[in-house]
Amino acid sequence: MTHESPKNFTKLLEQLLNSRQAQNGEEQMMYLGELGAVCESVFDFSQALIYYKELLELSEKKNDCVTQETALYNLANCYRQLSKFHNSLDYFSRLIATTRNSGNRLLQIAGFWGKGTNYQNLGDYEKAIECFQVQYALACEMNERRWEKSALGSLGNVYQFLGEFPKALDYENRALTIARELGDVKAKAESLVNLGSIYLQLRSWEMAIDLCEQALAIAWENNYQDLIMVSLHSLGQAYKGINQYVKAKDYLLKALEISDQIGEKRVRSAILQGLSDVCSQTNQIEQAIKYNIESLNISREIGNRFGEAAALSRIAITYQNIGKNSKALSYYQQSLTILQKIGAKQSQEQLFFNIGTIYYREKLYAKALGCLRTALILSEELQIVAEQARVQLAMGAVFHKLNQHENAIYHYRQAYQIYKCLGDERQAQQMLKMMHKLGVEPSL
């Protein structure tokens, strides 16, 4: 094992060797399962796979269907933890086929959860939704509330990635309600951090911070390392959103350390992207690019299409910030191609806005307007009000450069009114200053 072995590990290993010598297949299967579980408990998933594969082989020879199904589930889950999503999909598919024959409905539900999770990690959101909907239907049929909660939370995550935030909030709030009804502390923390993540996307920073701090407190108290990592990551993102870069970097580095300890590659890739943003904003350009390249390599290694698109986008942002616009456009286009294929609308909106700003700086105003109009349509469709204001302001600036002052003032007014409705006086006043700087006097 790569980690410090629990006290009972050596004893279990001795018992396994004795059972092999005695050719006691039943005891061998028992000890193989226990050894695999011990390895999982210290995040040594590679070693756990060795024990579970032997367990599966023995159970198939002895025609032990119950142990075979357990081994299939454990193998699938270990491969998922190692971010080997295609391998995990194969074992979860085998599990579903086996449970349909045996009638083990609980493990069948787990199989659909696993398939959906892998499809989500691979960016195949349509298939993920299908699996989670089957999981939810089966759970409701059996009155398995924990699996209902799991399915609702998973659907919330997928719709968050797709930028369909009203749906995401609905599913996640329903999941939180069930977690509270069950008194399931970990499930409650999972829902809280997921809700915080949605509010991050909606740029509701204070709400996001409050929810993630609640989740982090529960995770620390119960030593849920995976949830500590995710909560720290989300808090880092939130503080980055309000320009508190020192605090953001501190949270993100702590999250990165845990991701290394537990071998969570998918989240590590996202944390690296957050760190690259912080470095980019604080003019640490070389470090920002290093973080981005590591994130990109991880995403490509594990087949995470959304992560790959996000890394490409951040590389583009870094080059955009130092004025290398042709390089930035190239990376943006690679990212956009992936995002359009997997249907991630919210990320597409951000890219169209960023590309529009490049065209604005290059004085290609017609192209800038085309991108910004697409961004506005997407932000309205996604109901991201703060984003609508940002796009309206940018469109006003383009029309000002084209000396179309009537159109410019129209878009400035739209932005100003949105900020006023949001109660964001600081942003509203900043927008007014920009309007004065551009020589446009609004009659509001």
C-alpha positions as CSV (number, residue, x, y, z in Angstrom):
1,M,0.0,0.0,0.0
2,T,1.2,3.5,-0.7
3,H,-0.3,4.9,2.5
4,E,0.3,4.0,6.1
5,S,-1.5,0.7,6.6
6,P,-4.3,0.4,9.2
7,K,-3.5,-2.0,12.0
8,N,-5.7,-4.8,10.8
9,F,-4.2,-4.8,7.2
10,T,-1.3,-7.1,8.1
11,K,-3.6,-9.4,9.9
12,L,-6.0,-9.6,7.0
13,L,-3.2,-10.3,4.6
14,E,-1.9,-13.2,6.8
15,Q,-5.5,-14.6,6.9
16,L,-5.8,-14.3,3.1
17,L,-2.5,-16.3,2.7
18,N,-3.7,-18.9,5.2
19,S,-7.0,-19.3,3.4
20,R,-5.1,-19.7,0.0
21,Q,-3.0,-22.4,1.5
22,A,-6.0,-24.2,2.8
23,Q,-7.8,-23.6,-0.5
24,N,-10.8,-22.2,1.3
25,G,-12.5,-20.2,-1.4
26,E,-15.2,-18.7,0.9
27,E,-12.6,-17.3,3.3
28,Q,-10.4,-16.0,0.4
29,M,-13.4,-14.0,-1.0
30,M,-14.2,-12.6,2.4
31,Y,-10.6,-11.4,3.1
32,L,-10.1,-10.1,-0.5
33,G,-13.2,-8.0,-0.1
34,E,-12.0,-6.7,3.3
35,L,-8.6,-5.9,2.0
36,G,-10.0,-4.0,-0.9
37,A,-12.2,-2.0,1.4
38,V,-9.2,-1.1,3.6
39,C,-7.3,0.1,0.6
40,E,-10.2,2.2,-0.5
41,S,-10.4,3.7,3.0
42,V,-6.9,5.2,2.6
43,F,-7.5,6.1,-1.1
44,D,-5.2,3.4,-2.5
45,F,-7.6,2.6,-5.3
46,S,-4.9,0.9,-7.5
47,Q,-4.1,-1.6,-4.8
48,A,-7.9,-2.1,-4.1
49,L,-8.4,-3.0,-7.8
50,I,-5.9,-5.9,-7.5
51,Y,-7.9,-7.4,-4.6
52,Y,-11.3,-6.8,-6.2
53,K,-10.2,-8.3,-9.5
54,E,-9.1,-11.5,-7.8
55,L,-12.4,-11.4,-5.8
56,L,-14.4,-11.2,-9.1
57,E,-12.5,-14.1,-10.6
58,L,-13.1,-16.3,-7.6
59,S,-16.8,-15.4,-7.4
60,E,-17.3,-16.2,-11.1
61,K,-15.6,-19.6,-10.7
62,K,-17.7,-20.4,-7.7
63,N,-20.9,-19.0,-9.4
64,D,-21.4,-16.7,-6.4
65,C,-23.7,-14.1,-7.9
66,V,-23.9,-11.9,-4.7
67,T,-20.2,-11.6,-4.3
68,Q,-19.7,-11.2,-8.1
69,E,-22.1,-8.2,-8.1
70,T,-20.3,-6.6,-5.1
71,A,-16.9,-7.1,-6.8
72,L,-18.3,-5.5,-10.1
73,Y,-19.5,-2.5,-8.2
74,N,-16.3,-2.0,-6.2
75,L,-14.2,-2.4,-9.4
76,A,-16.3,0.2,-11.2
77,N,-16.1,2.6,-8.3
78,C,-12.3,2.3,-8.0
79,Y,-11.9,3.0,-11.7
80,R,-14.2,6.0,-11.3
81,Q,-12.1,7.3,-8.3
82,L,-9.0,6.9,-10.5
83,S,-10.7,8.9,-13.3
84,K,-10.6,6.0,-15.6
85,F,-14.1,6.6,-16.7
86,H,-14.3,4.2,-19.7
87,N,-13.1,1.3,-17.6
88,S,-15.6,2.3,-14.9
89,L,-18.4,2.4,-17.5
90,D,-17.6,-1.1,-18.6
91,Y,-17.9,-2.5,-15.1
92,F,-21.0,-0.6,-14.2
93,S,-22.6,-1.8,-17.4
94,R,-21.8,-5.4,-16.5
95,L,-23.2,-4.8,-13.0
96,I,-26.5,-3.6,-14.5
97,A,-26.7,-6.6,-16.8
98,T,-26.0,-9.0,-13.9
99,T,-28.5,-7.4,-11.5
100,R,-31.3,-7.5,-14.1
101,N,-30.9,-11.3,-14.0
102,S,-30.5,-11.6,-10.3
103,G,-33.2,-9.1,-9.3
104,N,-30.9,-7.1,-7.1
105,R,-32.6,-3.7,-7.5
106,L,-30.4,-1.8,-5.1
107,L,-27.2,-2.6,-7.0
108,Q,-29.0,-1.9,-10.3
109,I,-29.8,1.6,-9.0
110,A,-26.1,2.0,-8.0
111,G,-25.2,0.8,-11.5
112,F,-27.2,3.5,-13.2
113,W,-25.8,6.1,-10.8
114,G,-22.3,5.0,-11.7
115,K,-22.9,5.1,-15.5
116,G,-24.5,8.5,-15.2
117,T,-21.6,9.9,-13.2
118,N,-19.1,8.6,-15.7
119,Y,-21.0,10.0,-18.6
120,Q,-21.1,13.3,-16.8
121,N,-17.4,13.3,-16.2
122,L,-16.9,12.5,-19.9
123,G,-19.1,15.4,-20.9
124,D,-21.9,13.2,-22.4
125,Y,-24.6,15.0,-20.6
126,E,-27.5,13.6,-22.5
127,K,-26.6,10.0,-21.6
128,A,-25.9,11.1,-18.0
129,I,-29.4,12.6,-17.7
130,E,-30.9,9.4,-19.0
131,C,-29.1,7.3,-16.5
132,F,-30.0,9.5,-13.5
133,Q,-33.6,9.6,-14.6
134,V,-33.7,5.8,-14.6
135,Q,-31.9,5.8,-11.2
136,Y,-34.6,8.2,-9.8
137,A,-37.5,6.2,-11.2
138,L,-36.2,2.9,-9.7
139,A,-35.4,4.6,-6.4
140,C,-39.0,6.1,-6.2
141,E,-40.4,2.7,-7.1
142,M,-38.5,1.1,-4.2
143,N,-39.0,4.1,-1.8
144,E,-35.2,4.3,-1.5
145,R,-34.9,7.9,-0.3
146,R,-31.1,8.1,-0.3
147,W,-30.9,7.0,-3.9
148,E,-33.7,9.5,-4.7
149,K,-31.6,12.2,-3.2
150,S,-28.6,11.0,-5.1
151,A,-30.4,11.1,-8.4
152,L,-31.8,14.6,-7.8
153,G,-28.4,16.0,-6.8
154,S,-26.8,14.4,-9.9
155,L,-29.4,15.8,-12.2
156,G,-28.8,19.2,-10.6
157,N,-25.1,18.9,-11.3
158,V,-25.7,18.0,-15.0
159,Y,-28.1,20.9,-15.5
160,Q,-25.6,23.2,-13.8
161,F,-22.9,22.2,-16.4
162,L,-25.4,22.8,-19.1
163,G,-26.1,26.3,-17.8
164,E,-29.8,25.5,-17.0
165,F,-29.7,27.0,-13.6
166,P,-33.4,27.2,-12.7
167,K,-33.6,23.4,-13.3
168,A,-30.3,22.9,-11.4
169,L,-31.5,24.8,-8.4
170,D,-34.9,23.0,-8.3
171,Y,-33.2,19.5,-8.4
172,E,-30.6,20.4,-5.8
173,N,-33.1,22.0,-3.4
174,R,-35.2,18.9,-3.6
175,A,-32.1,16.8,-2.8
176,L,-31.3,19.0,0.2
177,T,-34.9,18.6,1.5
178,I,-34.5,14.8,1.4
179,A,-31.1,14.9,3.1
180,R,-32.6,17.0,5.9
181,E,-35.5,14.6,6.3
182,L,-33.2,11.6,6.5
183,G,-30.8,13.4,8.9
184,D,-28.0,12.4,6.5
185,V,-25.2,14.9,7.5
186,K,-22.9,14.1,4.5
187,A,-25.7,14.2,2.0
188,K,-26.7,17.6,3.4
189,A,-23.2,18.9,3.0
190,E,-23.0,17.6,-0.5
191,S,-26.2,19.5,-1.4
192,L,-25.1,22.7,0.3
193,V,-21.8,22.7,-1.7
194,N,-23.6,21.9,-4.9
195,L,-26.0,24.8,-4.3
196,G,-23.0,27.0,-3.6
197,S,-21.5,26.0,-6.9
198,I,-24.7,26.9,-8.8
199,Y,-24.7,30.4,-7.1
200,L,-21.1,30.7,-8.1
201,Q,-22.1,30.4,-11.8
202,L,-24.9,32.9,-11.1
203,R,-22.3,35.3,-9.7
204,S,-24.2,35.5,-6.4
205,W,-20.9,35.5,-4.4
206,E,-22.3,36.0,-0.9
207,M,-24.8,33.3,-1.2
208,A,-22.2,30.9,-2.6
209,I,-19.8,31.7,0.3
210,D,-22.5,31.2,2.9
211,L,-23.5,27.8,1.5
212,C,-20.0,26.5,1.0
213,E,-18.9,27.6,4.5
214,Q,-21.8,25.6,5.9
215,A,-20.7,22.6,3.9
216,L,-17.1,23.0,4.9
217,A,-18.0,23.1,8.6
218,I,-19.8,19.8,8.3
219,A,-17.0,18.3,6.3
220,W,-14.3,19.4,8.8
221,E,-16.3,18.1,11.7
222,N,-16.8,14.7,10.1
223,N,-13.4,14.4,8.3
224,Y,-15.1,14.1,4.9
225,Q,-11.9,14.7,2.9
226,D,-13.6,14.8,-0.5
227,L,-16.1,17.4,0.7
228,I,-13.4,19.4,2.4
229,M,-11.6,19.6,-1.0
230,V,-14.7,20.5,-3.0
231,S,-15.8,23.1,-0.4
232,L,-12.4,24.8,-0.3
233,H,-12.3,24.8,-4.1
234,S,-15.7,26.5,-4.3
235,L,-14.8,29.1,-1.6
236,G,-11.6,29.8,-3.5
237,Q,-13.7,30.5,-6.7
238,A,-16.1,32.7,-4.7
239,Y,-13.3,34.9,-3.2
240,K,-11.7,35.1,-6.7
241,G,-15.1,36.4,-7.9
242,I,-15.0,39.3,-5.4
243,N,-11.3,40.0,-6.2
244,Q,-9.9,38.7,-2.8
245,Y,-7.1,36.9,-4.6
246,V,-4.9,36.2,-1.5
247,K,-7.7,34.5,0.3
248,A,-8.8,32.7,-2.9
249,K,-5.3,31.3,-3.5
250,D,-5.0,30.1,0.0
251,Y,-8.3,28.1,-0.3
252,L,-7.3,26.7,-3.7
253,L,-3.9,25.6,-2.6
254,K,-5.4,23.8,0.4
255,A,-7.9,22.1,-2.0
256,L,-5.1,21.2,-4.4
257,E,-3.1,19.5,-1.6
258,I,-6.1,17.3,-0.6
259,S,-6.7,16.4,-4.3
260,D,-3.1,15.1,-4.5
261,Q,-3.6,13.1,-1.3
262,I,-6.8,11.3,-2.4
263,G,-5.9,11.1,-6.1
264,E,-8.9,13.0,-7.3
265,K,-7.8,14.1,-10.8
266,R,-11.0,15.6,-12.1
267,V,-11.4,18.1,-9.2
268,R,-7.6,18.7,-9.3
269,S,-7.9,19.8,-12.9
270,A,-10.6,22.3,-11.9
271,I,-8.6,23.6,-8.9
272,L,-5.6,24.2,-11.2
273,Q,-7.8,26.2,-13.5
274,G,-8.9,28.4,-10.5
275,L,-5.3,28.9,-9.5
276,S,-4.4,29.9,-13.1
277,D,-7.2,32.5,-12.9
278,V,-5.8,34.0,-9.7
279,C,-2.2,34.1,-11.1
280,S,-3.5,35.7,-14.3
281,Q,-5.3,38.4,-12.4
282,T,-2.2,39.1,-10.3
283,N,0.2,39.2,-13.3
284,Q,1.9,35.9,-12.6
285,I,1.5,34.9,-16.2
286,E,4.1,32.1,-16.5
287,Q,2.7,30.4,-13.4
288,A,-0.9,30.8,-14.8
289,I,0.1,29.1,-18.1
290,K,1.8,26.2,-16.1
291,Y,-1.3,25.6,-14.1
292,N,-3.4,25.7,-17.2
293,I,-1.2,23.2,-19.1
294,E,-1.2,20.8,-16.2
295,S,-5.0,21.0,-16.0
296,L,-5.3,20.5,-19.7
297,N,-3.1,17.4,-19.7
298,I,-5.1,15.9,-16.8
299,S,-8.5,16.5,-18.5
300,R,-7.2,14.9,-21.7
301,E,-5.7,12.0,-19.8
302,I,-9.0,11.2,-18.1
303,G,-11.3,12.0,-21.0
304,N,-13.0,15.0,-19.3
305,R,-14.2,17.0,-22.2
306,F,-15.7,19.8,-20.1
307,G,-12.4,20.1,-18.2
308,E,-10.5,20.2,-21.4
309,A,-12.6,23.0,-22.8
310,A,-12.3,24.9,-19.6
311,A,-8.5,24.6,-19.6
312,L,-8.3,25.7,-23.2
313,S,-10.5,28.7,-22.4
314,R,-8.3,29.8,-19.5
315,I,-5.1,29.5,-21.6
316,A,-6.9,31.8,-24.1
317,I,-7.8,34.2,-21.3
318,T,-4.1,34.3,-20.2
319,Y,-2.9,35.1,-23.7
320,Q,-5.7,37.7,-24.1
321,N,-4.6,39.4,-20.9
322,I,-1.1,39.9,-22.3
323,G,-2.3,41.1,-25.7
324,K,-1.6,37.9,-27.7
325,N,-5.0,38.0,-29.3
326,S,-4.3,35.6,-32.2
327,K,-3.2,32.9,-29.8
328,A,-6.1,33.6,-27.6
329,L,-8.6,33.3,-30.5
330,S,-7.1,30.0,-31.5
331,Y,-7.6,28.5,-28.0
332,Y,-11.0,30.0,-27.7
333,Q,-12.1,28.4,-30.9
334,Q,-10.8,25.0,-29.8
335,S,-12.7,25.4,-26.5
336,L,-15.9,26.6,-28.2
337,T,-15.9,23.6,-30.5
338,I,-16.0,21.2,-27.5
339,L,-18.5,23.2,-25.6
340,Q,-20.9,23.3,-28.5
341,K,-20.6,19.6,-29.0
342,I,-21.4,18.8,-25.3
343,G,-24.0,21.5,-25.0
344,A,-22.5,23.6,-22.2
345,K,-24.4,26.8,-22.8
346,Q,-23.2,28.9,-19.9
347,S,-19.5,28.4,-20.8
348,Q,-20.3,29.2,-24.4
349,E,-21.8,32.5,-23.3
350,Q,-18.6,33.4,-21.5
351,L,-16.5,32.5,-24.5
352,F,-18.6,34.5,-27.0
353,F,-18.3,37.5,-24.6
354,N,-14.5,37.1,-24.4
355,I,-14.1,36.7,-28.1
356,G,-16.3,39.8,-28.6
357,T,-13.9,41.8,-26.4
358,I,-11.0,40.7,-28.5
359,Y,-12.7,41.8,-31.7
360,Y,-13.5,45.1,-30.0
361,R,-9.8,45.7,-29.2
362,E,-8.9,44.8,-32.7
363,K,-11.5,47.3,-34.0
364,L,-13.4,44.6,-35.8
365,Y,-16.7,46.0,-34.5
366,A,-19.1,44.0,-36.7
367,K,-17.5,40.7,-35.5
368,A,-17.6,42.0,-31.9
369,L,-21.3,42.8,-32.1
370,G,-22.0,39.4,-33.6
371,C,-20.3,37.6,-30.7
372,L,-21.9,39.9,-28.1
373,R,-25.4,39.4,-29.5
374,T,-24.9,35.6,-29.2
375,A,-23.7,36.1,-25.6
376,L,-26.7,38.2,-24.8
377,I,-29.1,35.6,-26.3
378,L,-27.5,32.9,-24.2
379,S,-27.4,34.9,-21.0
380,E,-31.1,35.7,-21.4
381,E,-31.9,32.1,-22.1
382,L,-30.0,31.0,-19.0
383,Q,-31.5,33.8,-16.9
384,I,-28.1,35.1,-15.7
385,V,-29.1,38.7,-15.0
386,A,-25.7,40.0,-13.9
387,E,-24.2,38.6,-17.1
388,Q,-26.8,40.3,-19.2
389,A,-25.7,43.7,-17.7
390,R,-22.1,43.0,-18.6
391,V,-23.0,42.1,-22.2
392,Q,-25.3,45.2,-22.5
393,L,-22.5,47.4,-21.3
394,A,-20.0,45.9,-23.8
395,M,-22.5,46.3,-26.7
396,G,-23.0,49.9,-25.7
397,A,-19.2,50.5,-26.0
398,V,-19.1,48.9,-29.4
399,F,-22.0,51.1,-30.7
400,H,-20.2,54.2,-29.2
401,K,-17.1,53.4,-31.3
402,L,-19.3,53.1,-34.3
403,N,-20.7,56.6,-33.5
404,Q,-24.2,55.1,-33.2
405,H,-24.9,57.0,-30.0
406,E,-28.6,56.2,-29.8
407,N,-27.9,52.5,-29.8
408,A,-25.1,53.0,-27.3
409,I,-27.3,54.8,-24.9
410,Y,-30.0,52.2,-25.2
411,H,-27.6,49.4,-24.1
412,Y,-26.1,51.5,-21.4
413,R,-29.5,52.2,-20.0
414,Q,-30.3,48.5,-20.1
415,A,-27.1,47.7,-18.1
416,Y,-27.7,50.5,-15.6
417,Q,-31.3,49.4,-14.9
418,I,-30.2,45.8,-14.4
419,Y,-27.5,46.8,-11.9
420,K,-30.1,49.0,-10.1
421,C,-32.6,46.1,-9.9
422,L,-29.9,43.8,-8.5
423,G,-29.1,46.4,-5.9
424,D,-25.5,46.6,-7.1
425,E,-24.9,50.3,-6.6
426,R,-21.1,50.0,-6.9
427,Q,-21.4,48.4,-10.3
428,A,-24.0,50.9,-11.4
429,Q,-21.9,53.8,-10.4
430,Q,-18.9,52.3,-12.1
431,M,-20.9,51.9,-15.3
432,L,-22.0,55.5,-15.1
433,K,-18.3,56.6,-14.8
434,M,-17.5,54.5,-17.9
435,M,-20.3,56.2,-19.7
436,H,-19.0,59.7,-18.8
437,K,-15.5,58.6,-19.8
438,L,-16.8,57.6,-23.2
439,G,-18.5,61.0,-23.5
440,V,-22.0,59.7,-23.4
441,E,-24.4,61.5,-21.1
442,P,-27.4,59.2,-20.2
443,S,-30.8,60.6,-19.7
444,L,-32.0,58.1,-17.2
